Amino acid sequence: MNRRNKFHVYLTIVTFCTGFLVATSIETTKLMRKERMNDQLFQQETQLNERILAEKEQNRHLENQLLDLQRQVGKVEEAMATRKAEAAEILSQLEAARMQAGVVAVEGPGIVVTMQDSQHAASSPDITNYIVHEHDVRLVVNELRLAGAEAISINGQRLVSNSSIRCIGPTIIVNGVKSAAPFVVSAIGDPETLEGALNLPGGVLQTLQDFVQIDVAKLNAIQLPAFVGDAKSKHS
């Protein structure tokens, strides 16, 4: 083999080695880049997973806070409902007390009892037997109270616990106000119950109907005025 041929052989070997080294370098570079990319992706995935875990923990914490707040709100609402019920009960008792005290005007179903002197009064030798007296009116009022009347008035005068019914001649005085027949007794309560109480055998109507004229009317709505005067002082 001459020198020329040897040179070509060496050149071929060198070229082959150089190409091999370049190819190896390229592949190595690719592998290194791929590894770096894989490392970056792994790091990104790790960071993302850590963020997801942190968000889940934060969400769990917020859910616990929400449940705690809901429990607190539930307790407050329960307390408010209890207080509201108590306030409603107190208000109901107050309204009932005010009605019984007669300090407010009231309206409701009930009956109206109209009492007038008998038609026989003018021709009777004893006229006092056939005119309406205060005790006749008091009998009606007491019977209505026993039957559960919630409020009563006589000729527009509201009766309270200290009200008195007095007689002066053919007139009666209620709450210091004088009025003459006919005497209209208005009572709020269950109309059937009130009327039934007056119509009991041997009761008020049977006792008085032979002496005075009495008419009873049931109404769906009766208006009674408030008491006017000093409820603390009893009228004598």
Secondary structure, 3 states (H helix, E strand, C coil): CCHHHHHHHHHHHHHHHHHHHHHHHHHHHHHHHHHHHHHHHHHHHHHHHHHHHHHHHHHHHHHHHHHHHHHHHHHHHHHHHHHHHHHHHHHHHHHHHHHHHCCCCEEEEEEEEEEEECCCCCCCCCHHHHCCCHHHHHHHHHHHHHCCCCEEEECCEECCCCCCEEEECCEEEECCEEEECCEEEEEECCHHHHHHHHCCCCCHHHHHCCCEEEEEEEEEEEEECCCCCCCCCCCC
